[in-house]
Amino acid sequence: MGSKANRIIVAIDASPISETVMREAAEIARSLSSDVYVISVIPVPSLVMSESDVDSKEIRAQGDSYAVLHNSLITKYFSDTKLLVESKVLHGDPVKKICEFAESMNARLIVLGSRGMGHLQAFLLGSTSEGVLRNAKTSVMVVK
């Protein structure tokens, strides 16, 4: 397999740690002169009976709010750089989508946050960062 492209995937959600994740990712991207792909995943159950079972208005609203969040964080942390920074909102299982996107982009690194759940909570819910760590085919940096 060829070497990884100079691309960093930054996966954020609406939690307060997203700010810290972007700050860390911006530092790494600058030092490596990496392209940056800021992504968020709107969880959509894979077993949806029909399109009408999914509240598309709700999903659109969530997508719009992620687009606004991405733009404000990109402006704050990347406006003074010439790095390529793109924003994408994906739909589906967050762990699967983050890993698939990173692989499709041949990314060098995935940067995402840890919500700091307790062990029992993480065990019961299986956190996104844990899932990405286990399933990604590239390096993963979990920001605390």
Residue pairs with C-beta under 8 A, 6 or more apart in sequence:
2 106
4 106
4 107
4 108
4 138
5 35
5 105
5 106
5 107
5 108
6 32
6 33
6 34
6 35
6 108
7 34
7 35
7 36
7 37
7 105
7 106
7 107
7 108
8 25
8 28
8 29
8 32
8 34
8 35
8 36
8 37
8 107
8 108
8 109
8 110
8 111
9 37
9 39
9 98
9 101
9 102
9 105
9 107
9 109
9 110
9 111
10 21
10 22
10 25
10 36
10 37
10 38
10 39
10 110
10 111
10 112
11 21
11 39
11 40
11 41
11 94
11 98
11 110
11 111
11 112
11 128
11 132
12 18
12 21
12 22
12 38
12 39
12 40
12 69
12 70
12 73
12 112
12 113
13 40
13 41
13 113
13 128
14 40
14 65
14 66
14 69
15 113
15 115
17 113
17 114
17 115
17 116
17 143
17 144
18 69
18 73
18 113
19 73
20 113
20 143
21 111
21 112
21 113
21 143
22 38
22 73
22 74
22 76
22 77
23 77
24 111
24 141
24 143
25 36
25 77
25 111
26 36
26 77
26 78
26 81
28 34
28 109
28 111
28 141
29 35
29 36
29 78
29 81
29 83
30 81
30 83
32 108
33 83
34 83
34 108
34 109
35 83
35 84
35 85
35 86
36 78
36 83
36 84
36 85
36 86
37 85
37 86
37 87
37 88
37 101
37 105
37 107
38 70
38 73
38 74
38 85
38 86
38 87
38 88
39 87
39 88
39 89
39 90
39 97
39 98
39 101
40 66
40 69
40 70
40 88
40 89
40 90
41 89
41 90
41 91
41 92
41 93
41 94
41 97
41 98
42 59
42 62
42 63
42 66
42 89
42 90
42 91
43 92
43 93
43 94
44 54
44 59
44 91
44 92
46 92
46 93
48 54
59 91
63 89
66 89
67 87
67 89
70 87
70 89
71 87
74 85
74 87
78 85
88 101
90 97
90 101
91 97
94 128
94 131
95 128
95 131
95 132
95 135
96 135
98 110
98 112
98 128
98 132
98 136
99 110
99 132
99 135
99 136
99 137
101 107
102 110
102 136
102 137
102 138
103 136
103 137
103 138
107 138
108 138
108 139
109 138
109 139
109 140
109 141
110 132
110 136
110 138
110 139
110 140
110 141
111 140
111 141
111 143
112 128
112 129
112 132
112 140
112 141
112 142
112 143
113 129
113 142
113 143
113 144
114 127
114 129
114 142
114 143
114 144
115 127
115 129
116 144
117 125
117 127
122 130
129 140
129 142
132 140
133 140
133 142
